[in-house]
């Protein structure tokens, strides 16, 4: 897959991960159903899990007082959401 942004090209990396047997079976079935490799399934899952992070605003701009309730913190973060 090619990206329109040359700085955003796909870089192959070798990973060693552990998953449960059932998870591997499901991912293997997914790969087979989609006609792709297990590596490509993991790649798509990784991309999908972080795709929205680039869209978020810089959280350094959020001012949080030194002391606040959990609800106050949630409300401050929700106000900064792009959606």
C-alpha positions as CSV (number, residue, x, y, z in Angstrom):
1,X,0.0,0.0,0.0
2,X,1.3,3.5,-0.9
3,X,0.5,6.6,1.0
4,X,0.0,10.0,-0.6
5,X,2.4,11.4,2.0
6,X,6.0,10.1,1.3
7,X,6.8,10.6,5.0
8,X,4.0,8.2,5.8
9,X,5.2,5.1,3.8
10,X,4.8,1.7,5.3
11,X,7.9,0.4,7.0
12,X,8.2,-3.3,7.5
13,X,9.1,-4.4,11.1
14,X,9.6,-7.8,12.6
15,X,7.5,-8.3,15.7
16,X,7.2,-11.2,18.1
17,X,3.9,-11.2,19.9
18,X,1.9,-13.6,22.0
19,X,-1.8,-14.1,21.5
20,X,-4.3,-16.7,22.9
21,X,-5.0,-19.7,20.7
22,X,-8.6,-18.6,20.1
23,X,-7.4,-15.1,19.1
24,X,-4.9,-16.6,16.6
25,X,-7.7,-18.9,15.2
26,X,-10.0,-15.9,14.7
27,X,-7.2,-13.8,13.1
28,X,-6.3,-16.7,10.8
29,X,-10.0,-17.0,9.8
30,X,-10.1,-13.3,9.1
31,X,-7.0,-13.4,7.0
32,X,-8.4,-16.4,5.0
33,X,-11.8,-14.8,4.5
34,X,-10.1,-11.5,3.3
35,X,-7.5,-13.3,1.1
36,X,-4.6,-11.7,2.9
37,X,-1.8,-12.8,5.2
38,X,-2.0,-12.9,9.0
39,X,0.7,-10.2,9.0
40,X,-1.5,-7.9,6.9
41,X,-4.4,-8.5,9.4
42,X,-2.2,-7.4,12.3
43,X,-1.0,-4.4,10.2
44,X,-4.6,-3.3,9.5
45,X,-5.6,-3.8,13.2
46,X,-2.6,-1.7,14.3
47,X,-3.5,1.0,11.8
48,X,-7.1,1.1,12.7
49,X,-6.4,1.2,16.4
50,X,-4.4,4.5,16.1
51,X,-6.0,6.1,13.0
52,X,-8.0,8.7,15.0
53,X,-5.1,9.7,17.2
54,X,-3.7,12.0,14.5
55,X,-7.0,13.8,14.4
56,X,-7.0,14.7,18.0
57,X,-5.9,18.2,19.1
58,X,-2.8,18.7,21.0
59,X,-3.7,17.9,24.6
60,X,-0.9,20.1,25.9
61,X,-3.3,23.0,25.3
62,X,-5.8,21.7,27.8
63,X,-5.5,23.4,31.1
64,X,-6.2,21.2,34.1
65,X,-6.2,22.6,37.6
66,X,-3.9,21.0,40.2
67,X,-7.1,19.7,41.9
68,X,-10.4,18.8,40.3
69,X,-13.0,16.1,40.3
70,X,-13.0,13.2,37.8
71,X,-16.2,14.7,36.3
72,X,-14.5,18.1,35.8
73,X,-11.5,16.3,34.1
74,X,-13.9,14.4,31.8
75,X,-15.8,17.5,30.9
76,X,-12.6,19.4,30.1
77,X,-11.4,16.7,27.8
78,X,-14.8,16.3,26.1
79,X,-14.9,20.1,25.3
80,X,-11.7,19.7,23.4
81,X,-12.9,16.8,21.2
82,X,-13.0,17.5,17.5
83,X,-16.4,15.7,17.1
